[in-house]
Amino acid sequence: MSDGGEPESTAGGRDESAAGSGDRDEVPDDYGTLYVVGIGPGLPDHMTKRATELISTSDCVVASNLYQEFLRDDGTLPPEGSDEGPEVVRSSMGKQVELTREAFERVRNGEDVVHVSGGDPNVYGKSDLVFTMAKGDEATDVPIEIVPGVTAALGGAAMMGAPLSNDFCTVSLSDKWRGWDEIEEKLRAAAISGFVIVLYNCWRNYERAVDVVREERADDVPVGIFNDAGRGEAGRNLDDETFSITTLGDAKAHDDDVGGMGTSILIGTHETEPWSNDYETYLVTPRGGRDVDDF
């Protein structure tokens, strides 16, 4: 979509039979639906209305202990032990395959099942697992819907001002599924290309990542380190929701600010600048070489 809102043409046209026209076959009357729901940071003000409604009205909710606590605290789920509301099943890293297969069967038995994903399901969340499992199990009969949520890059950018106003990318530093060579290649390409870079899973390899980017980007570019973006006082990382601003050259000296899974790091470009008002210092990346009159 262009800035003016007009659709851009696609070279060679589009094969609707391959890409999908948006029309779906009717779901059998005796089936439910499997929803993968992004809850953002997990607080009610940051969830979409649809996410809240689906969680509260589904037959079964699959969620980690942390997300259960968030959802109970804000009233989306009833208190633990209540006879009201959906059945709640604890999710854990070692049970994802088993729970997804169970969800398929529940849907076939007429239940609406919500798999809760922190942030957005498509940004290092649970959506790929569900589709990979559905493909592997040939579960083509199971209706699946993805419900988006606010991911850490967007939540952290909102805390820090306007650092993502130009092109940006996210890179996960977790080498559980992808080797470091591939991660390094992506980091270097992003640095050379001028993207603002948001690093996820920073408790692993963040110092190595900073070294790679420093090979291609000046040490004085601003860096924001943020924790538990959007969680306020409900944060579990360091001192709840926090952010600090430093530079690429000094980023490795901020170990105390990198606390765990809730930490992300935003690396600016040569255009990113700190700006302060009477209350806070922000990071701003201009969309381009524009003056106010250009808006």
VENDAFEN-V588881 format. One record per run of one state. SS is the DSSP state (H for helix, E for strand, - for the rest). FROM is the first residue (numbers start at 1). LEN is the number of residues. Records with the same first field share a line. If there is no record, write none. Layout:
SS: FROM-LEN + FROM-LEN
This chain:
-: 1-15 + 20-14 + 39-1 + 41-3 + 47-2 + 58-2 + 64-1 + 74-13 + 91-2 + 109-4 + 118-1 + 120-7 + 137-7 + 148-4 + 163-5 + 173-7 + 194-2 + 201-5 + 215-7 + 228-4 + 235-7 + 254-1 + 258-5 + 268-5 + 277-4 + 285-7 + 295-1
H: 16-4 + 44-3 + 49-9 + 65-9 + 93-16 + 127-10 + 152-9 + 180-14 + 206-9 + 232-3 + 248-6 + 255-3 + 292-3
E: 34-5 + 40-1 + 60-4 + 87-4 + 113-5 + 119-1 + 144-4 + 161-2 + 168-5 + 196-5 + 222-6 + 242-6 + 263-5 + 273-4 + 281-4
